[in-house]
Amino acid sequence: MSSALSIKGVVKKFGNHVAVDDISFEVPRGVVYGILGPNGAGKSTTLRMINDIIAPDRGEIKILGDMAPGVVAAQKMGYLPEERGLYPKMKVGEIIEFMGELRGLKRAEAKKRGAAWMERLGLTKWMGNKVQDLSKGMQQKVQFATALLHEPEVLILDEPWSGLDPINAEVLREIVGEIRESGRTVLFSTHQMEQAEKIVDALCIIARGKLVASGTLRELKAASSAAGWIALGFAEGGREKADAVLADAALISDRRESEEDDHDIEVTAPDSQRLLTALIGAGVALRKFEVITPSLHQIFVERVGPEAAVAEREEPAA
């Protein structure tokens, strides 16, 4: 089966600034795929090229096999842009019907589907209000619904959690999961690693316009330098006894102090079972002995640099 999306050698410049620098990746069908990176990395530019809002200077974009970005491909895609684009003086019900018709639906069908989505998103009582009467978060939910009305095969979400409170963020994640279960594809961009890790199947990380990592979440976690470290936590008096054991270079390869509140130190060991046996044999009182699985945030900072941790933060809810 062909991929949902194929990006090969794509470059986009704005004057002397290279926003996207020779990026290539494949998005399989039926997955949730994340384009991750700090603000200004080139994520939104990439999504705009996929949606034919701007054209690449070089490279190839193919959608659902052999379609290039354009009018035909647009009928198969739904798009939630980072810069929300609803008409503020139109009523919610009217804008939903209008956007549905733009995607090829009859007005009655657009109205029916829109009403169902507004009920799902808790906005039914606002159907008769103007868009400008809604909060930023509520407007985003309306635009999210308009991206879903025509049941697109590929749904593209640019920074979808911006402005959403935790409850509505969870609703969005549930809907994304349902779309994946239906066999359709979701492509999203974000700099919020905590949100991404909850739903992503595969991903790429972009920094300064360049692709710095790609693969499934499992593959990237296995390849992370954080993988294989063991977190140790000691009960009262256990640290002193443990230090004597950990002085044996045959038992541990490396050690470091932990930044986590519930870890005392972290170590790597040629044989974790042998290390555990040695600690217990020395009478070390352990609170924790856990092989660390790196978080997506850790992988992100590792690949992009510590400065990315500043950009990767939750935005205030609307």
Backbone hydrogen bonds in HBPLUS format (Angstrom, degrees):
<---DONOR---> <-ACCEPTOR-->    atom                        ^
c    i                          cat <-CA-CA->   ^        H-A-AA   ^      H-
h    n   atom  resd res      DA  || num        DHA   H-A  angle D-A-AA Bond
n    s   type  num  typ     dist DA aas  dist angle  dist       angle   num
A0004-ALA N   A0027-VAL O   2.84 MM  23  5.62 137.6  2.02 152.8 166.5     1
A0064-LEU N   A0004-ALA O   2.82 MM  60  4.39 175.3  1.82 122.5 124.1     2
A0005-LEU N   A0027-VAL O   3.26 MM  22  5.01 151.7  2.35 139.7 141.2     3
A0027-VAL N   A0005-LEU O   2.85 MM  22  5.01 168.1  1.87 153.6 153.7     4
A0006-SER N   A0062-LYS O   2.87 MM  56  5.08 155.5  1.93 152.3 154.9     5
A0062-LYS N   A0006-SER O   2.95 MM  56  5.08 159.9  1.99 146.2 152.3     6
A0007-ILE N   A0025-PHE O   2.89 MM  18  5.22 163.7  1.92 164.6 168.2     7
A0025-PHE N   A0007-ILE O   2.93 MM  18  5.22 141.6  2.08 128.0 138.0     8
A0008-LYS N   A0060-GLU O   2.92 MM  52  5.18 162.3  1.96 158.9 160.8     9
A0060-GLU N   A0008-LYS O   2.91 MM  52  5.18 159.1  1.96 146.3 153.3    10
A0010-VAL N   A0023-ILE O   2.95 MM  13  5.10 158.0  2.00 146.1 138.9    11
A0022-ASP N   A0010-VAL O   2.94 MM  12  4.85 107.1  2.49 120.7 135.4    12
A0023-ILE N   A0010-VAL O   2.98 MM  13  5.10 154.7  2.04 140.3 137.3    13
A0011-VAL N   A0058-ARG O   2.91 MM  47  5.10 151.5  1.99 141.3 140.2    14
A0057-ASP N   A0011-VAL O   2.79 MM  46  5.58 148.5  1.89 155.1 163.6    15
A0058-ARG N   A0011-VAL O   3.38 MM  47  5.10 147.9  2.49 135.6 134.3    16
A0012-LYS N   A0020-VAL O   2.87 MM   8  4.96 155.5  1.93 136.7 138.5    17
A0019-ALA N   A0012-LYS O   2.88 MM   7  5.68 130.1  2.13 147.0 162.4    18
A0020-VAL N   A0012-LYS O   3.17 MM   8  4.96 163.5  2.19 139.6 141.6    19
A0014-PHE N   A0017-HIS O   2.80 MM   3  5.21 162.7  1.83 157.1 162.7    20
A0017-HIS N   A0014-PHE O   3.12 MM   3  5.21 155.6  2.18 126.0 123.4    21
A0021-ASP N   A0209-GLY O   2.73 MM 188  5.16 171.7  1.74 141.6 139.2    22
A0186-VAL N   A0031-VAL O   3.00 MM 155  6.38 168.3  2.01 157.0 160.1    23
A0201-ASP N   A0032-VAL O   2.84 MM 169  5.38 174.7  1.84 152.5 153.4    24
A0202-ALA N   A0032-VAL O   3.41 MM 170  6.76 161.3  2.45 149.3 153.8    25
A0033-TYR N   A0186-VAL O   2.78 MM 153  6.15 169.2  1.79 167.7 168.8    26
A0188-PHE N   A0033-TYR O   2.97 MM 155  6.43 160.0  2.01 162.4 168.9    27
A0034-GLY N   A0202-ALA O   3.01 MM 168  6.51 155.4  2.07 144.0 149.3    28
A0204-CYS N   A0034-GLY O   2.93 MM 170  6.39 150.0  2.02 162.7 172.6    29
A0035-ILE N   A0188-PHE O   2.72 MM 153  6.07 158.5  1.76 157.7 164.0    30
A0190-THR N   A0035-ILE O   3.26 MM 155  6.72 145.4  2.39 148.3 152.2    31
A0036-LEU N   A0204-CYS O   2.91 MM 168  6.17 175.4  1.91 164.7 163.8    32
A0206-ILE N   A0036-LEU O   2.75 MM 170  6.10 163.4  1.78 168.7 172.4    33
A0041-ALA N   A0038-PRO O   3.16 MM   3  5.61 138.8  2.33 144.4 139.9    34
A0209-GLY N   A0041-ALA O   2.86 MM 168  5.26 134.4  2.07 134.7 142.7    35
A0046-THR N   A0042-GLY O   3.10 MM   4  6.21 153.3  2.17 141.4 148.0    36
A0047-LEU N   A0043-LYS O   3.06 MM   4  6.45 160.0  2.10 153.5 158.6    37
A0048-ARG N   A0044-SER O   2.89 MM   4  6.09 152.9  1.96 149.5 157.2    38
A0049-MET N   A0045-THR O   3.06 MM   4  6.31 146.7  2.17 144.3 152.5    39
A0050-ILE N   A0046-THR O   3.11 MM   4  6.44 155.0  2.17 147.9 154.6    40
A0051-ASN N   A0047-LEU O   3.04 MM   4  6.28 145.0  2.17 141.7 151.0    41
A0053-ILE N   A0048-ARG O   2.88 MM   5  5.15 158.2  1.93 161.8 158.5    42
A0052-ASP N   A0049-MET O   3.09 MM   3  4.98 163.5  2.12 103.9 108.0    43
A0063-ILE N   A0067-MET O   2.64 MM   4  4.94 158.3  1.69 146.7 154.6    44
A0067-MET N   A0063-ILE O   3.16 MM   4  4.94 147.6  2.27 146.0 143.5    45
A0074-ALA N   A0070-GLY O   2.93 MM   4  6.01 147.4  2.04 148.8 158.9    46
A0075-GLN N   A0072-VAL O   3.29 MM   3  5.68 141.9  2.44 105.5 114.3    47
A0076-LYS N   A0073-ALA O   2.93 MM   3  5.40 152.2  2.01 113.0 121.8    48
A0077-MET N   A0074-ALA O   3.16 MM   3  5.09 159.4  2.21 101.4 107.8    49
A0153-GLU N   A0076-LYS O   2.86 MM  77  5.47 130.2  2.11 131.9 144.5    50
A0154-VAL N   A0076-LYS O   3.17 MM  78  6.47 156.8  2.22 156.1 160.1    51
A0078-GLY N   A0154-VAL O   2.90 MM  76  6.38 149.2  2.00 150.2 156.4    52
A0156-ILE N   A0078-GLY O   2.76 MM  78  5.91 167.4  1.77 147.3 151.6    53
A0080-LEU N   A0156-ILE O   2.82 MM  76  6.25 156.8  1.87 159.8 167.6    54
A0158-ASP N   A0080-LEU O   2.87 MM  78  5.92 164.6  1.89 165.3 168.7    55
A0090-MET N   A0087-TYR O   3.26 MM   3  5.72 160.3  2.30 115.5 121.3    56
A0132-GLN N   A0088-PRO O   2.87 MM  44  4.61 148.9  1.97 144.8 134.5    57
A0131-VAL N   A0090-MET O   2.88 MM  41  6.05 155.1  1.95 164.8 162.9    58
A0094-GLU N   A0091-LYS O   3.03 MM   3  5.16 114.3  2.48  98.1 114.3    59
A0095-ILE N   A0091-LYS O   2.88 MM   4  6.17 162.6  1.91 163.6 168.2    60
A0092-VAL N   A0129-ASN O   2.85 MM  37  6.00 150.7  1.93 166.2 167.1    61
A0096-ILE N   A0092-VAL O   3.09 MM   4  6.28 155.5  2.15 150.5 157.0    62
A0093-GLY N   A0127-MET O   2.88 MM  34  4.84 159.1  1.93 145.1 138.3    63
A0097-GLU N   A0093-GLY O   3.12 MM   4  6.32 163.3  2.14 145.7 149.9    64
A0098-PHE N   A0094-GLU O   2.87 MM   4  6.04 163.7  1.90 152.7 157.7    65
A0099-MET N   A0095-ILE O   2.92 MM   4  6.03 164.8  1.95 145.9 149.8    66
A0100-GLY N   A0096-ILE O   2.94 MM   4  6.07 152.8  2.01 146.4 154.4    67
A0101-GLU N   A0097-GLU O   2.94 MM   4  6.21 153.8  2.01 149.1 155.6    68
A0102-LEU N   A0098-PHE O   3.04 MM   4  6.37 149.6  2.14 145.3 153.8    69
A0103-ARG N   A0099-MET O   3.24 MM   4  6.49 134.4  2.46 135.6 146.5    70
A0103-ARG N   A0100-GLY O   3.10 MM   3  5.14 131.6  2.34  95.1 108.2    71
A0105-LEU N   A0100-GLY O   3.01 MM   5  5.42 162.8  2.04 143.7 139.5    72
A0104-GLY N   A0101-GLU O   2.99 MM   3  5.05 161.0  2.03 107.8 110.6    73
A0110-ALA N   A0106-LYS O   2.86 MM   4  6.11 160.3  1.90 160.4 166.8    74
A0111-LYS N   A0107-ARG O   2.89 MM   4  6.08 155.4  1.95 149.8 156.5    75
A0112-LYS N   A0108-ALA O   2.97 MM   4  6.18 155.6  2.03 142.9 149.4    76
A0113-ARG N   A0109-GLU O   2.92 MM   4  6.11 171.6  1.92 154.7 156.7    77
A0114-GLY N   A0110-ALA O   2.84 MM   4  5.83 153.4  1.91 141.4 150.1    78
A0115-ALA N   A0111-LYS O   2.98 MM   4  6.10 155.5  2.04 144.2 149.9    79
A0116-ALA N   A0112-LYS O   3.19 MM   4  6.47 154.7  2.26 144.4 150.8    80
A0117-TRP N   A0113-ARG O   2.98 MM   4  6.29 158.6  2.03 151.2 156.7    81
A0118-MET N   A0114-GLY O   2.86 MM   4  6.07 157.1  1.92 151.4 158.1    82
A0119-GLU N   A0115-ALA O   3.03 MM   4  6.21 150.2  2.12 142.5 149.9    83
A0120-ARG N   A0116-ALA O   3.03 MM   4  6.29 156.4  2.09 143.8 150.5    84
A0121-LEU N   A0117-TRP O   2.90 MM   4  6.08 149.0  2.00 147.0 155.3    85
A0123-LEU N   A0118-MET O   2.70 MM   5  4.80 168.7  1.71 151.5 151.2    86
A0122-GLY N   A0119-GLU O   3.25 MM   3  5.10 162.2  2.29  99.6 104.8    87
A0126-TRP N   A0123-LEU O   2.91 MM   3  5.37 155.8  1.97 116.5 124.6    88
A0127-MET N   A0124-THR O   3.15 MM   3  5.54 170.0  2.16 119.3 120.2    89
A0129-ASN N   A0126-TRP O   2.99 MM   3  5.21 161.9  2.03 113.2 119.1    90
A0133-ASP N   A0130-LYS O   2.93 MM   3  5.49 158.6  1.98 116.5 123.6    91
A0134-LEU N   A0131-VAL O   3.03 MM   3  5.59 164.9  2.05 119.5 124.4    92
A0139-GLN N   A0135-SER O   2.90 MM   4  6.13 159.9  1.94 154.5 160.0    93
A0140-GLN N   A0136-LYS O   3.01 MM   4  6.23 149.5  2.10 143.0 151.5    94
A0141-LYS N   A0137-GLY O   3.12 MM   4  6.46 146.8  2.24 140.2 148.3    95
A0142-VAL N   A0138-MET O   3.08 MM   4  6.42 151.0  2.17 147.0 154.7    96
A0143-GLN N   A0139-GLN O   2.98 MM   4  6.32 162.7  2.01 152.6 156.6    97
A0144-PHE N   A0140-GLN O   2.81 MM   4  6.02 148.1  1.91 145.0 154.9    98
A0145-ALA N   A0141-LYS O   2.99 MM   4  6.23 153.4  2.07 142.9 149.0    99
A0146-THR N   A0142-VAL O   3.03 MM   4  6.44 151.6  2.11 146.6 154.5   100
A0147-ALA N   A0143-GLN O   3.08 MM   4  6.36 139.0  2.26 141.4 151.6   101
A0147-ALA N   A0144-PHE O   3.17 MM   3  5.21 129.1  2.44  95.3 108.6   102
A0148-LEU N   A0145-ALA O   2.99 MM   3  5.16 146.1  2.11 103.0 113.5   103
A0149-LEU N   A0145-ALA O   3.13 MM   4  6.22 125.6  2.44 149.5 163.4   104
A0151-GLU N   A0148-LEU O   2.95 MM   3  5.31 162.8  1.97 124.4 126.1   105
A0185-THR N   A0153-GLU O   3.01 MM  32  6.22 177.9  2.01 159.2 158.6   106
A0155-LEU N   A0185-THR O   2.87 MM  30  6.27 165.1  1.89 156.3 160.0   107
A0187-LEU N   A0155-LEU O   2.77 MM  32  6.10 167.5  1.79 164.6 168.4   108
A0157-LEU N   A0187-LEU O   2.83 MM  30  6.29 155.5  1.89 151.5 159.9   109
A0189-SER N   A0157-LEU O   2.88 MM  32  6.45 146.6  1.99 157.8 166.7   110
A0159-GLU N   A0189-SER O   2.95 MM  30  5.38 143.1  2.09 124.3 134.9   111
A0162-SER N   A0159-GLU O   3.33 MM   3  5.85 168.0  2.35 117.1 120.6   112
A0164-LEU N   A0161-TRP O   3.18 MM   3  5.45 171.5  2.19 128.3 128.0   113
A0318-ALA N   A0163-GLY O   3.02 MM 155  4.87 171.8  2.03 114.8 115.7   114
A0169-ALA N   A0165-ASP O   2.86 MM   4  6.02 150.2  1.95 157.8 167.8   115
A0170-GLU N   A0166-PRO O   3.07 MM   4  6.21 147.3  2.18 138.8 145.9   116
A0171-VAL N   A0167-ILE O   3.10 MM   4  6.48 149.8  2.20 142.6 151.1   117
A0172-LEU N   A0168-ASN O   2.98 MM   4  6.21 159.6  2.02 146.3 151.0   118
A0173-ARG N   A0169-ALA O   3.06 MM   4  6.34 157.0  2.12 142.9 148.9   119
A0174-GLU N   A0170-GLU O   2.96 MM   4  6.23 153.6  2.03 148.1 155.1   120
A0175-ILE N   A0171-VAL O   3.02 MM   4  6.33 159.1  2.07 152.7 157.6   121
A0176-VAL N   A0172-LEU O   2.95 MM   4  6.21 161.5  1.99 154.5 159.6   122
A0177-GLY N   A0173-ARG O   2.97 MM   4  6.19 154.5  2.03 145.8 152.6   123
A0178-GLU N   A0174-GLU O   3.00 MM   4  6.34 148.5  2.10 145.2 153.7   124
A0179-ILE N   A0175-ILE O   2.97 MM   4  6.30 153.9  2.04 151.5 158.3   125
A0180-ARG N   A0176-VAL O   3.07 MM   4  6.38 158.9  2.12 149.2 154.4   126
A0181-GLU N   A0177-GLY O   2.99 MM   4  6.24 156.7  2.04 145.1 151.7   127
A0182-SER N   A0178-GLU O   3.06 MM   4  6.31 133.9  2.28 140.1 151.7   128
A0182-SER N   A0179-ILE O   3.15 MM   3  5.15 132.1  2.39  94.9 107.8   129
A0184-ARG N   A0179-ILE O   3.25 MM   5  5.72 148.3  2.36 163.0 153.7   130
A0183-GLY N   A0180-ARG O   2.88 MM   3  5.26 160.9  1.92 113.8 119.8   131
A0196-ALA N   A0192-GLN O   3.17 MM   4  6.44 165.8  2.20 151.5 155.8   132
A0197-GLU N   A0193-MET O   2.93 MM   4  6.03 164.1  1.96 156.0 158.4   133
A0198-LYS N   A0195-GLN O   3.23 MM   3  5.59 140.1  2.40 105.5 115.7   134
A0199-ILE N   A0196-ALA O   3.11 MM   3  5.76 154.4  2.18 117.1 123.6   135
A0200-VAL N   A0196-ALA O   2.95 MM   4  5.68 157.6  2.00 172.4 178.3   136
A0217-LEU N   A0201-ASP O   3.08 MM  16  5.97 161.9  2.11 142.3 140.1   137
A0203-LEU N   A0215-GLY O   2.89 MM  12  5.75 162.9  1.92 157.6 160.5   138
A0215-GLY N   A0203-LEU O   2.99 MM  12  5.75 145.5  2.11 163.2 170.9   139
A0205-ILE N   A0213-ALA O   2.82 MM   8  5.16 156.7  1.88 142.3 145.0   140
A0212-VAL N   A0205-ILE O   2.83 MM   7  5.68 170.3  1.84 161.8 165.1   141
A0207-ALA N   A0210-LYS O   2.90 MM   3  5.39 158.9  1.94 154.7 158.7   142
A0210-LYS N   A0207-ALA O   2.97 MM   3  5.39 167.3  1.99 121.2 122.6   143
A0220-LEU N   A0216-THR O   3.03 MM   4  6.30 163.3  2.05 155.1 159.0   144
A0221-LYS N   A0217-LEU O   2.99 MM   4  6.14 152.0  2.07 146.8 154.5   145
A0222-ALA N   A0218-ARG O   3.00 MM   4  6.19 157.2  2.05 147.9 154.0   146
A0223-ALA N   A0219-GLU O   3.01 MM   4  6.20 142.4  2.16 141.9 152.1   147
A0224-SER N   A0221-LYS O   3.32 MM   3  5.20 149.8  2.41  95.9 104.5   148
A0227-ALA N   A0224-SER O   3.08 MM   3  5.43 153.0  2.15 106.6 114.5   149
A0292-ILE N   A0229-TRP O   2.71 MM  63  5.46 172.2  1.72 162.4 165.0   150
A0230-ILE N   A0267-VAL O   2.64 MM  37  5.21 159.0  1.68 157.5 165.2   151
A0267-VAL N   A0230-ILE O   2.92 MM  37  5.21 155.5  1.98 141.9 148.3   152
A0231-ALA N   A0290-GLU O   2.71 MM  59  5.14 163.3  1.73 158.7 154.6   153
A0290-GLU N   A0231-ALA O   3.04 MM  59  5.14 162.3  2.08 144.6 150.3   154
A0232-LEU N   A0265-ILE O   2.90 MM  33  5.49 171.1  1.90 170.8 167.7   155
A0264-ASP N   A0232-LEU O   2.77 MM  32  5.84 162.7  1.80 148.7 154.8   156
A0265-ILE N   A0232-LEU O   3.28 MM  33  5.49 158.7  2.33 143.3 149.6   157
A0233-GLY N   A0288-LYS O   2.97 MM  55  4.52 157.4  2.02 127.6 125.9   158
A0287-ARG N   A0233-GLY O   2.62 MM  54  4.91 165.4  1.64 129.6 133.5   159
A0288-LYS N   A0233-GLY O   3.08 MM  55  4.52 158.3  2.13 124.3 120.8   160
A0235-ALA N   A0285-ALA O   2.77 MM  50  5.20 167.8  1.78 136.5 140.8   161
A0238-GLY N   A0235-ALA O   2.90 MM   3  5.41 162.3  1.93 142.8 143.8   162
A0242-ALA N   A0238-GLY O   2.95 MM   4  6.05 155.9  2.01 150.4 158.2   163
A0243-ASP N   A0239-ARG O   2.94 MM   4  6.14 152.8  2.01 151.4 157.4   164
A0245-VAL N   A0242-ALA O   3.00 MM   3  5.12 115.8  2.42  99.6 115.2   165
A0246-LEU N   A0242-ALA O   2.81 MM   4  6.05 165.3  1.83 162.5 167.1   166
A0248-ASP N   A0245-VAL O   3.13 MM   3  5.91 166.8  2.15 119.5 123.3   167
A0251-LEU N   A0248-ASP O   2.94 MM   3  5.58 157.4  1.99 118.0 125.0   168
A0253-SER N   A0268-THR O   2.70 MM  15  5.33 157.7  1.75 132.8 140.9   169
A0268-THR N   A0254-ASP O   2.99 MM  14  5.26 151.1  2.07 138.8 140.0   170
A0256-ARG N   A0266-GLU O   2.83 MM  10  5.36 143.5  1.96 157.5 164.7   171
A0266-GLU N   A0256-ARG O   2.86 MM  10  5.36 163.7  1.89 164.0 167.1   172
A0263-HIS N   A0260-GLU O   3.32 MM   3  5.41 165.9  2.34 106.1 110.0   173
A0275-LEU N   A0271-ASP O   3.09 MM   4  6.40 154.7  2.15 150.5 157.8   174
A0276-LEU N   A0272-SER O   2.95 MM   4  6.21 162.3  1.98 150.3 154.5   175
A0277-THR N   A0273-GLN O   2.97 MM   4  6.18 162.2  2.00 149.1 154.0   176
A0278-ALA N   A0274-ARG O   2.97 MM   4  6.18 154.2  2.03 144.8 151.8   177
A0279-LEU N   A0275-LEU O   2.97 MM   4  6.24 157.5  2.02 153.6 159.3   178
A0280-ILE N   A0276-LEU O   2.99 MM   4  6.22 169.2  2.00 156.4 159.0   179
A0281-GLY N   A0277-THR O   2.84 MM   4  5.94 158.4  1.89 146.3 153.3   180
A0282-ALA N   A0278-ALA O   3.04 MM   4  6.19 136.1  2.24 138.4 148.6   181
A0282-ALA N   A0279-LEU O   3.22 MM   3  5.22 130.3  2.49  93.3 106.0   182
A0284-VAL N   A0279-LEU O   3.02 MM   5  5.41 163.0  2.05 161.0 155.8   183
A0283-GLY N   A0280-ILE O   2.95 MM   3  5.13 158.1  2.00 108.8 114.5   184
A0299-ILE N   A0295-SER O   3.08 MM   4  6.46 160.5  2.12 150.9 155.8   185
A0300-PHE N   A0296-LEU O   2.82 MM   4  5.95 159.0  1.87 148.9 155.2   186
A0301-VAL N   A0297-HIS O   2.95 MM   4  6.19 167.0  1.97 155.3 157.0   187
A0302-GLU N   A0298-GLN O   2.91 MM   4  6.01 156.9  1.96 146.0 153.4   188
A0303-ARG N   A0299-ILE O   2.91 MM   4  6.12 153.1  1.99 150.4 156.5   189
A0304-VAL N   A0300-PHE O   2.87 MM   4  5.92 154.9  1.93 151.8 159.3   190
A0305-GLY N   A0301-VAL O   2.72 MM   4  4.91 146.4  1.83 127.5 138.5   191
A0308-ALA N   A0305-GLY O   2.98 MM   3  5.76 158.3  2.03 124.3 130.2   192
A0309-ALA N   A0306-PRO O   3.02 MM   3  5.62 151.4  2.11 115.2 122.5   193
A0310-VAL N   A0307-GLU O   3.12 MM   3  5.63 152.3  2.20 109.9 117.3   194
A0311-ALA N   A0308-ALA O   3.07 MM   3  5.24 116.8  2.49  99.7 114.1   195
A0312-GLU N   A0308-ALA O   2.90 MM   4  6.07 150.5  1.99 153.7 163.1   196
A0313-ARG N   A0311-ALA O   3.06 MM   2  5.89 118.4  2.46 112.0  95.7   197
